[in-house]
Amino acid sequence: MAWILIVFLILLGGLIAPFGDILGTKIGKARFSILKLRPKKTATIVTIITGGFISAISIGLLILVSEEFRQRLFVDIPFLQKTLDESKKALVPLKEERKKLEDKINNKEKELNKLKSDVKEFRRGNVVLKRGQTLFIAEVTSNPNIKLDLGNIYKRADIYVQQIVIPSKKEVKNILLWRPSDISEIEGITSKAGNWIILIKSATNVLKGDNFVFVYPELLQNKIILKKGEVVTSKILEKKDFDYKNINSSINKLMRKTRDKIKLRGSIVKEITTRGDFVNKIRDSIKITQNNKYRLDVISLRDSKTADPIIVELNITKL
């Protein structure tokens, strides 16, 4: 059936094409004009219309005779177009995800390059300040002269950092570089009522002899972290904990728990100072009483604020 249709279309085109050519020639010779066009152009238009007529008849016959062609034209093509549109829509989030992934990879590459640079500097042995290191800590209380107080803090920080980075330089110079927006933010916050702790941190690794140190501030509210006599953490000791090794392990766990607790409260102190020979005191107490249970308490020996030292003692109580 398909071959018959193809042969028929070829014959039909072969018959209509000469007819169109003859018609165009006759119109040209007769100097016939359409829409006031020149006869030559009119003949060309007639020839074009004849060609279009051949195509229209061909497609019409295909639609009329071939069920497969109708299926392709009216069902498959719209379906494929719809599928293509949906695929394009589905690609949008994938493209966004790809861009995010590429950005993440680029950031990781930058971090890796920075890390490599840092490692090279450390190997050279010239790094005196590390990126993110706290260089200076100061307490400031809101008052009418807050700008003057802040200026004095910046000068003291400059002198301190210069002694580390350029110890051979005798004359005092401004070595710290700040972002103006950071200075404005500090002034804005500390001008409000309250007590504050300013941490001045290094923004980059600094080599010995560098002329400038880029810094950024961290501002914390200076609040009470521990009160004198407060029981910070506790642990119950049972008979299985009474040997020397287990007592040490229990104390170390309790001190780690204490450090975590004061950190959550806002303390910036990294180490805890303990008073007294508490290990021997605990062992002696256990030997004397021979109870089955004891409570071990970590007790604060002073009021401590955000940047104040944490000083504690361990107390054991029989239960």
VENURDA-V176739 format. One line per field, one symbol per residue. phi: phi as a letter, one per 40 degrees, with the letter a starting at -180 (. if undefined). psi: psi as a letter, one per 20 degrees, with the letter a starting at -180 (. if undefined). A space follows every 50 residues. Layout:
BEGIN
phi->???
psi->???
END
This chain:
BEGIN
phi->.ccdccccccccccccccccccccccccccfcbbfgccdccccccccccc cccccccccccccccccccdccccbccccccccccccccccdcccccccc ccccccccccccccccccccccccgbcbbcdgcccababbbdacbccccc dccccccdcccccccbccccccbcccbbcdcccccccccccccibbbbbb bccacbccgccbbcbacbbbccbccbbcgcccaaacbbdccccdcccccc ccccccccccccccchcbccbbcbbgcccccccccccccfccbbbbbcbc cacbcdbccbbbbbbbbcb
psi->gggggggghggghhghghghggghgghghilqppkkrqgghghggggghg ghhggggggghggghohggggggiggghghggggghhghhhghhgghggg ggggggghhghghgggggggghhijiphpqpipphppqpppprhkhhggg ghghghgggghhhggmhipgpprohppqphhgghgghggiirprpqpppo qpirqpqpiqiqoprqqppqpnrpgqqpipogrqppprhijirgghgggh ggghhghgghghghijqjphqppqpqmhghgggggghghkrhqqpppopp irppagjqqoprqppppq.
END
